[in-house]
Amino acid sequence: MTKDMTGARSQIRQVITDLGTEVFFIPITVSINSYGDKTETEGVGVSVQAIPAEYFKGRYNYQPVGNINEGDVILIIRDDETLDIRDGSTIYTIELDDSIYQVDSIEDFDIANITLAKQVILKKRLYG
């Protein structure tokens, strides 16, 4: 079964590469001064190819995982992307459809101990 999943991973990578849209994740470093004032500093964007989860769900019978609420956006990216959102004072944002979203989580989509893709859950940002 592992061999079959490795082939599926290669197919998924190719679909994301061929049909995906380039999106930019912008790292924002958040700092708070001694008076409690918050400052956000944008870094250099990280370019990633992504497809909407709806396409992935229909083609691969994929069911999203994680804490998903109404209004959340789910993107699927390649399994070998190195986007890391767990850096304490840094958050990642993305602009989609004239709205700003914040990356809430990145989850691996695994079958038979093979990561086929990554799911990125975006939550609408209420400020900034």
C-alpha positions as CSV (number, residue, x, y, z in Angstrom):
1,M,0.0,0.0,0.0
2,T,2.9,2.4,0.7
3,K,4.0,2.2,-3.0
4,D,0.5,3.2,-4.1
5,M,0.4,6.2,-1.7
6,T,3.8,7.4,-3.0
7,G,2.4,7.4,-6.5
8,A,-0.7,9.3,-5.3
9,R,1.6,11.8,-3.6
10,S,3.4,12.4,-6.9
11,Q,0.1,12.9,-8.7
12,I,-1.1,15.3,-6.1
13,R,2.1,17.3,-6.3
14,Q,1.7,17.5,-10.1
15,V,-1.9,18.6,-9.8
16,I,-1.0,21.4,-7.3
17,T,1.9,22.5,-9.5
18,D,-0.1,22.4,-12.8
19,L,-3.5,23.8,-11.5
20,G,-2.5,25.7,-8.4
21,T,-2.5,29.4,-8.0
22,E,0.5,31.3,-6.6
23,V,-0.4,32.8,-3.2
24,F,1.8,34.9,-0.9
25,F,2.0,34.2,2.8
26,I,3.2,37.4,4.5
27,P,5.0,36.9,7.9
28,I,4.1,39.5,10.5
29,T,6.2,39.8,13.6
30,V,4.2,41.1,16.5
31,S,5.9,42.9,19.4
32,I,4.6,44.7,22.4
33,N,6.5,47.6,24.0
34,S,6.7,48.4,27.7
35,Y,3.5,50.4,27.6
36,G,1.5,47.5,26.1
37,D,1.3,49.0,22.6
38,K,1.4,46.4,19.9
39,T,3.4,46.8,16.7
40,E,3.2,44.5,13.6
41,T,6.1,44.4,11.2
42,E,5.7,42.8,7.8
43,G,8.4,40.5,6.4
44,V,9.1,39.2,3.0
45,G,6.2,37.1,1.5
46,V,6.6,33.4,1.0
47,S,5.3,32.2,-2.4
48,V,3.4,28.9,-2.4
49,Q,1.3,27.1,-5.0
50,A,-2.1,26.2,-3.6
51,I,-5.5,24.8,-4.7
52,P,-8.9,25.2,-3.0
53,A,-9.8,22.3,-0.8
54,E,-13.1,21.9,-2.7
55,Y,-11.1,20.8,-5.8
56,F,-9.0,18.4,-3.7
57,K,-12.1,17.1,-1.8
58,G,-14.0,16.3,-5.0
59,R,-11.0,14.6,-6.7
60,Y,-9.5,12.7,-3.8
61,N,-12.6,12.2,-1.5
62,Y,-10.8,14.3,1.0
63,Q,-12.4,15.3,4.3
64,P,-10.8,18.3,6.1
65,V,-9.4,17.9,9.6
66,G,-8.9,20.3,12.4
67,N,-11.0,23.1,14.0
68,I,-12.9,24.4,11.0
69,N,-15.7,27.0,11.3
70,E,-18.0,28.7,8.9
71,G,-16.1,31.4,7.0
72,D,-12.8,29.6,7.2
73,V,-10.9,29.0,4.0
74,I,-9.0,25.9,3.4
75,L,-6.1,25.7,0.9
76,I,-4.2,22.6,-0.1
77,I,-0.4,22.9,-0.7
78,R,2.3,20.4,-1.6
79,D,3.6,18.1,1.1
80,D,7.1,19.3,0.6
81,E,6.4,23.0,1.3
82,T,8.3,24.3,4.4
83,L,5.9,27.0,5.5
84,D,6.2,27.0,9.3
85,I,3.7,29.0,11.4
86,R,4.8,28.0,14.8
87,D,7.3,30.7,15.5
88,G,6.1,32.4,18.7
89,S,5.8,36.1,17.8
90,T,5.3,35.6,14.0
91,I,2.0,35.1,12.3
92,Y,1.3,34.6,8.6
93,T,-1.4,36.4,6.7
94,I,-2.7,36.0,3.1
95,E,-5.0,38.2,1.0
96,L,-7.8,36.4,-0.8
97,D,-10.9,38.0,-2.4
98,D,-10.2,41.4,-0.9
99,S,-10.1,40.0,2.6
100,I,-7.1,39.4,4.9
101,Y,-6.8,35.9,6.5
102,Q,-4.5,34.6,9.1
103,V,-3.0,31.1,9.0
104,D,-4.6,29.2,11.8
105,S,-3.0,25.8,11.3
106,I,-1.2,23.6,8.8
107,E,-2.1,19.9,9.0
108,D,-0.5,17.0,7.1
109,F,-2.9,14.8,5.1
110,D,-1.5,11.3,5.7
111,I,-2.4,7.9,4.5
112,A,-0.4,4.8,5.4
113,N,2.3,7.0,7.0
114,I,2.8,9.0,3.7
115,T,2.1,12.7,3.7
116,L,0.2,13.4,0.5
117,A,-0.4,17.1,1.0
118,K,-0.8,19.8,3.6
119,Q,-4.0,21.5,4.5
120,V,-3.8,25.2,5.5
121,I,-6.7,26.6,7.5
122,L,-7.2,30.3,7.2
123,K,-9.4,32.4,9.5
124,K,-10.6,35.9,8.6
125,R,-8.6,38.6,10.3
126,L,-10.8,41.0,12.3
127,Y,-8.1,43.7,12.4
128,G,-5.0,44.7,10.5
